[in-house]
């Protein structure tokens, strides 16, 4: 695997062509901006080239004849269309080395895009149910995270997500399986098919996770209604809402999120590719900022949705005419929302201040 190959190397040309009002200086600012990512599924960074590499390594047959045919299949009209191909691709992950290579490839790309801190999701149920030991995924992922901190200075935290299309008892089993790795997993989350799987379905397991000292996040309001955001807050006790788009349909919910300063981990290119928004020009991110919501920008499943942090920021900056102040606010919001210790939050803010002083100079 060539981990030094950058994904979307033509992104500046690509996005500037789509959004001609976006000047090259703005693109340079975005690329140099220190970045914090709070919503990225590590399985969703599995690029088609790596799918084929790992399939060959592990002797696994694929239903697609080539890298190109697999990438062409990344055309989705709803979340479930994406999840079907997402779980199929996950099947090539078998060994600790596979999980290391997957995570390391994401971190190499992140380093090239000036990623300074990341809090990545992983889906242990999607691996254990395939017969992959829990520790295989955790050890492979965390060894790459540790190396990135040593070599790149990228700090990180790991968030274990429960699959909401499964039942709560399965989530309890996963919580117990995670116990030997409690020092490596900072939080629990909730992902997968939102429709028909309200947050209340997992109220007891989130209560138990809180009792054991885990931080809590959950996907809500991506395809689900505002009531799912309320459920994530009230039944699950989440500290961050992943996505949260539909909150804008409920003014009182917006006021509450602003009052309580609950971060939203927004994923623009994901929203576009999954048809959550009709076009990037109609993405609600600018409206979120106007309301005072603590919105952040993230890549979600970048191998499937067309880009990592730079590409997401360039897309919204061009389509929504976001200025430097708004881009910096998104970054400040992310720093405030990290689960890292206060000393690391302060270091991230200091790094951002140093960058801004240099940019202004």
Secondary structure, 3 states (H helix, E strand, C coil): CCCCCCCCCCHHHHHHHHCCCCCHHHHHHHHHCCEEEEEEEHHHHCCHHHHHHHHHHHCCCCCCCCHHHHHHCCCCCCHHHHHHHHHHHHCCCCCHHHHHHHHHHHHHHHHHCCEEEEEEEECHHHHHCCCCCHHHHHHHHHHHHHHHHHHHCCEEEEEEEEECCCCHHHHHHHHHHCHHHCCCCCEEEEECCCCCCCHHHHHHHHHHHHHCCCEEEEEECCCCCHHHHHHHHHCCCCCEEEECHHHHHCHHHHHHHHHHCCEEEECHHHHHHCCCCCCHHHCCHHHHHHHCCEEEECCECHHHHCCCHHHHHHHHHHHHCCCHHHHHHHHHHHHHHCCCCHHHHHHHHHHHHHHHHHHHC
